[in-house]
């Protein structure tokens, strides 16, 4: 990737089809549950619009002009004033293992803190061990059950961190 141009930036409307494709590819590749996850979320095809709120942001990783991954944050439904949720952090297999997950994750944590949130929350699926390792290494603690109202009933891991 030494001769490639890599950019992490906020999502733009024209990125919607590319990030939707990345998200769906990851679910198929890992054989993840399609129901009760981001795969079936109504906002997945329209990510730019879904993150337009001033206390929300979605970042994309663009490699040579093509969206290869992304991740974002939103106020956690039901706990909007103090907790944000890190959401829809997915990367194409061409980008995984190169440090972009950690970089984007830390960018989301910093953004959440700058927006005045007091706690970060996330949900994931047990098979995504690489992601879970990043979360644990950055001080996230496992919870016994979900917070807020995400609708992702197929996620079996819930984690949070005070920021």
HELIX and SHEET records of a PDB file:
HELIX    1   1 UNK A   13  UNK A   15  5                                   3    
HELIX    2   2 UNK A   16  UNK A   29  1                                  14    
HELIX    3   3 UNK A   38  UNK A   40  5                                   3    
HELIX    4   4 UNK A   44  UNK A   46  5                                   3    
HELIX    5   5 UNK A   47  UNK A   50  1                                   4    
HELIX    6   6 UNK A  100  UNK A  114  1                                  15    
HELIX    7   7 UNK A  129  UNK A  137  1                                   9    
SHEET    1   A 7 UNK A   6  UNK A  10  0                                        
SHEET    2   A 7 UNK A  57  UNK A  63 -1                                        
SHEET    3   A 7 UNK A  66  UNK A  75 -1                                        
SHEET    4   A 7 UNK A  83  UNK A  91 -1                                        
SHEET    5   A 7 UNK A 119  UNK A 124  1                                        
SHEET    6   A 7 UNK A 157  UNK A 162 -1                                        
SHEET    7   A 7 UNK A 141  UNK A 142 -1                                        
END                                                                             
